[in-house]
Amino acid sequence: MLAFAVTFGLAVFWRRRPEHHRRLMLMASCGLTAAAFAHFQTWLVPDNAWYVGVDALILIGAVRDWIVMRRVHSVFLCGESALVLGQAMTMWIYLSGARVWIAIARALLR
């Protein structure tokens, strides 16, 4: 949810810069597909690998930039790096079951 909020917020902030806005909206939309990838069959998307699908969708946008402009836009370079870092931290928290994060989640859900 944080990744969506940040990318969507930046897209709104840079709505007068269409090159940035379009790519950030794509990244925000792709971030929402993590839940869909989590529901795929395990033979298609292995357990706990749903972020691979999200990153693959964003990679398609970066490949499009490479084909059309012969370079990858800085939004994809910076944004995907930040998203992968956030995804790695999220998966670590999820898989490790760190007690402090479980306590924070329970407090937020009350």
N, C-alpha and C positions, 0 to 999 in steps of 0.2 A: 504494500500500500504506500509505503514511503517512496519507493522508486517511481510509482505512478504519479504521486503528488508532486514530486520534484520535477519530473520531466514535463508534466502537464503545466505546472506553474511557470516553468521557463518558457514553454511554448506560448503561453498567454502573454508573458512579459515581452517576448520577441515576435509578437504577431505581425509587426510591421517589417520584419526581416523574413521574407517568405522562405528563403533557403534554410534558415535555422528552424523556423516554425514548423515546416513540413516534416523535417527529420525528427524533431522532438515529439511531434504528435504521433509519428510512426512508432517511435520507441515507447511512448506511453501506452499506445494500443497494444503493442507486442508484449509489454510487461503484464498486461491483464490476461494473457493467454496461458500463464503458468498454471492456473487452476484447471484449465481445459486439458493441458498436457498431463496433469496429475491424474486425470480420469481415464486416460488411454490405457489400453491393455498392456500388460507388462512385456509382451513379446514385441510391441511396437516402441514403447518408451519404458525402459527399465526402471525399477524402483528408484525413487529419489533423483531422477535425471531429467525432471521436467524443465529445468532452466536451460538445458541443451536445446530444446525446441524453441524457447524464447530467443536465445542467442542466435539460432539458425535463421529465424525470421528477420532479425536485425541485420545479420550478415547478408541476407539477400538485398537489403537496401544499400549496404555498403558496396556490394558487388555491382549493383546498378550504377552507383556513382563512379566506380572504377571504369565501367564500360563506357558510360556517357562522357564523363569529364576527365578520364585518365588519372584521377586521384580520388581519394576517399575524403569526404568532407570532415572537417574538424569536429563537428557535433558527434559523428559516429565514433571517431577516435577517442575523444574525451568521455563521451557518454557511455559507450560500451565498456570502457575501462572501469568507470565508476560502478556501472551495473554489475559487472563480473565480481568486483570486490564486495559489493553488497550481497550478491548471491552467495558468495563463498562464506561470508559471515553468517548469513541466514541459515545456510545448510549446517554450518558448524554448530550453531545454537540448537537447531532442530535435532541433529543427530547425537549431540553430546548430552542433551537434556540437562544443561547447566542449571543448578538449583536457583541461582540468583535470577536467571531469566524466567524460569518457571514461576517464581514468586512474583515477578513484575507482571507476567501475563495474567496470573490469577487475580492480582490486584486490579488490573485494567478491566477484567471481565466482570468484576463485581458491580 
